[in-house]
Amino acid sequence: MASVTKSGVSTRKPSRTAPVQGGPKAQEALEKLRNVWVRKRVTLMLVAALAVGAILFLQGHQLHSPLHFQDPMTIGGLSLIGVGLLIRSWAASILNKSRTLATEGPYSACRNPLYLGSFLMLLGFFLMIDNVWAISVLLTVIFLTYPPTIVYEEARMANSFGEVWTTYSAEVGRILPRFPRSKGPISISLWFRNGEYNAVLACLIGLVGIEAWRAVLSR
């Protein structure tokens, strides 16, 4: 409320605003939700893929065969899958989790080469799916899971490596690659320790699954 003093100067008493109820609790709840979302991202993407696949199968949608090498969609799809696997394998053969900050090889090109490789692999399978609404749904799920996961993991890296991470992240982009400065110290034992063979197996299962899909719908 304003009042006027004898000198004619207007003064105003500061208004009291009620404190925001549940502010910290709401932030804590959102943080927990984000952590659950990040930890369950693979499950969420798998559920989405299975749901989309079931709908396409019931609709009788035929996929492009990974064995038809004259099909442009097959060639493009297999090429993207291959490049994605190579990037992931290269990154996994250098990454020594939670011990040292990987800055060589693909990590000198972008900060998250594993996610870049995964995205390229998925795009390869999307080409062989060749269905606009299905690809749109799956891309939406990817864009809802990848960015918060990357932000979450990079925050952990910043806490673990401090100044080294600050310098590295200022020089190297998050996901869009530049030309790598070195090939890095490649280690097959790290490749196995990081479980990168699972990505290779997943791609093989996916390609065999496409052929099985085609065989069933062709009957």
C-alpha positions in Angstrom: 0.0 0.0 0.0 1.4 3.5 -0.9 1.6 6.5 1.4 2.9 10.0 1.0 5.4 11.6 3.5 5.4 15.3 4.5 8.2 15.9 2.0 5.9 14.7 -0.8 7.9 11.5 -1.4 5.7 8.5 -2.1 6.7 5.3 -0.2 5.4 1.9 -0.8 5.5 -1.0 1.6 6.8 -4.1 0.0 4.0 -6.5 -0.7 4.2 -10.0 0.8 3.9 -12.8 -1.6 2.9 -16.2 -0.4 5.8 -18.7 -0.9 5.4 -21.2 -3.7 4.0 -24.3 -2.1 5.7 -27.5 -3.1 8.4 -25.9 -5.3 11.3 -28.0 -4.2 9.1 -31.1 -3.9 7.8 -30.6 -7.5 11.4 -30.2 -8.8 12.4 -33.4 -6.9 9.5 -35.3 -8.3 10.4 -34.1 -11.9 14.0 -35.1 -11.3 12.9 -38.6 -10.2 10.6 -38.9 -13.2 13.4 -37.9 -15.5 15.8 -40.4 -13.9 13.3 -43.2 -14.3 12.7 -42.2 -17.9 16.4 -42.3 -18.6 16.9 -45.6 -16.9 14.0 -47.2 -18.7 14.6 -45.7 -22.1 15.6 -49.0 -23.7 12.4 -50.7 -22.4 10.3 -47.7 -23.6 11.8 -47.9 -27.1 11.3 -51.7 -27.2 7.7 -51.4 -26.2 7.1 -48.7 -28.8 8.8 -50.8 -31.5 6.8 -53.9 -30.6 3.5 -52.0 -30.7 4.3 -50.4 -34.0 5.5 -53.7 -35.4 2.3 -55.5 -34.3 0.1 -52.9 -36.0 2.1 -53.1 -39.2 2.0 -56.9 -39.2 -1.8 -57.0 -38.7 -2.1 -54.5 -41.6 -0.1 -56.8 -43.8 2.6 -54.2 -44.4 5.6 -55.8 -46.2 9.2 -54.8 -45.3 12.1 -54.5 -47.7 14.3 -57.6 -47.7 17.9 -57.2 -46.5 18.8 -59.8 -49.2 17.5 -57.8 -52.2 20.7 -55.8 -53.0 19.1 -54.1 -56.1 16.5 -52.4 -53.8 17.6 -48.8 -53.0 15.9 -49.0 -49.6 17.8 -52.2 -48.8 21.1 -50.7 -49.9 20.6 -47.5 -48.0 19.3 -49.3 -44.9 22.2 -51.8 -44.8 24.7 -49.0 -45.4 23.4 -46.9 -42.5 23.3 -50.0 -40.2 26.9 -50.8 -41.1 28.2 -47.3 -40.6 26.3 -47.1 -37.3 27.8 -50.4 -36.1 31.3 -49.3 -37.1 31.0 -46.0 -35.2 29.6 -47.8 -32.1 32.3 -50.5 -32.2 35.0 -47.8 -32.6 33.7 -45.9 -29.7 33.2 -49.0 -27.5 36.8 -50.1 -28.2 38.1 -46.8 -26.7 35.6 -46.1 -23.9 36.9 -47.0 -20.4 33.7 -46.2 -18.4 34.0 -44.1 -15.2 37.8 -44.3 -15.2 39.1 -41.9 -17.9 37.5 -39.4 -20.1 37.5 -40.7 -23.7 38.6 -37.8 -26.0 40.3 -39.7 -28.8 39.0 -41.5 -31.9 35.3 -40.9 -32.5 35.2 -38.9 -29.2 37.3 -36.3 -30.9 34.6 -36.0 -33.5 31.6 -35.7 -31.2 30.9 -36.3 -27.5 28.3 -39.0 -28.0 29.4 -41.3 -30.8 27.6 -44.3 -29.3 24.3 -42.5 -29.6 25.2 -41.2 -33.1 25.9 -44.8 -34.2 22.7 -46.1 -32.6 20.7 -43.4 -34.4 22.2 -44.3 -37.8 21.5 -48.0 -37.2 17.8 -47.2 -36.4 17.5 -45.0 -39.5 18.8 -48.0 -41.5 16.0 -50.2 -40.2 13.5 -47.3 -40.7 14.4 -47.3 -44.5 13.5 -51.0 -44.7 10.3 -50.5 -42.7 9.3 -47.8 -45.3 6.1 -46.6 -43.6 5.6 -42.9 -42.8 3.4 -43.1 -39.7 5.5 -45.9 -38.1 8.7 -44.0 -38.7 7.1 -40.8 -37.3 6.0 -42.6 -34.1 9.4 -44.2 -33.6 11.3 -41.0 -34.3 9.1 -39.2 -31.7 10.0 -41.8 -29.1 13.7 -41.4 -30.0 13.6 -37.6 -29.7 11.8 -38.0 -26.3 14.4 -40.4 -24.9 17.8 -39.5 -26.5 18.1 -35.8 -25.5 17.3 -36.1 -21.8 19.5 -39.2 -21.6 22.4 -37.4 -23.1 21.9 -34.4 -20.9 21.7 -36.6 -17.8 24.9 -38.5 -18.7 26.8 -35.4 -19.5 25.9 -33.9 -16.2 27.4 -37.0 -14.5 30.5 -36.6 -16.7 30.9 -33.0 -15.6 30.7 -34.0 -12.0 33.2 -36.8 -12.4 35.8 -35.0 -14.6 35.3 -31.3 -13.7 37.6 -29.0 -15.5 38.7 -31.6 -18.0 35.1 -32.1 -19.1 34.5 -28.4 -19.3 37.5 -27.9 -21.7 36.5 -31.0 -23.8 32.8 -30.1 -24.1 33.8 -26.5 -25.2 35.9 -27.9 -28.1 33.8 -30.9 -29.3 30.1 -30.9 -30.3 27.5 -33.0 -28.6 26.2 -35.1 -31.5 27.0 -33.5 -34.8 30.4 -34.9 -35.8 33.5 -33.2 -37.2 36.5 -34.9 -38.7 38.2 -37.0 -35.9 41.7 -35.9 -34.9 42.9 -39.4 -34.2 41.9 -43.1 -34.4 42.5 -43.6 -30.7 44.0 -46.6 -28.8 41.6 -49.3 -30.0 41.2 -52.2 -27.6 39.3 -55.4 -28.4 39.1 -56.3 -24.7 37.3 -53.0 -24.1 34.9 -53.7 -26.9 33.9 -57.0 -25.2 33.9 -55.5 -21.7 31.5 -52.8 -22.9 29.2 -55.5 -24.4 29.3 -54.0 -27.9 28.7 -57.5 -29.3 25.1 -57.0 -28.1 24.6 -54.3 -30.8 25.9 -56.6 -33.5 23.6 -59.4 -32.3 20.6 -57.1 -32.1 21.2 -56.0 -35.7 21.5 -59.6 -36.9 18.3 -60.6 -35.1 16.6 -57.6 -36.6 17.6 -58.5 -40.1 16.7 -62.2 -39.6 13.4 -61.0 -38.2 12.7 -59.0 -41.3 13.1 -62.1 -43.4 10.9 -64.1 -41.1 8.3 -61.3 -41.3 8.4 -61.4 -45.1 8.2 -65.2 -45.2 5.1 -65.3 -43.0 3.2 -62.5 -44.9 4.1 -64.1 -48.3 2.3 -67.3 -47.5 
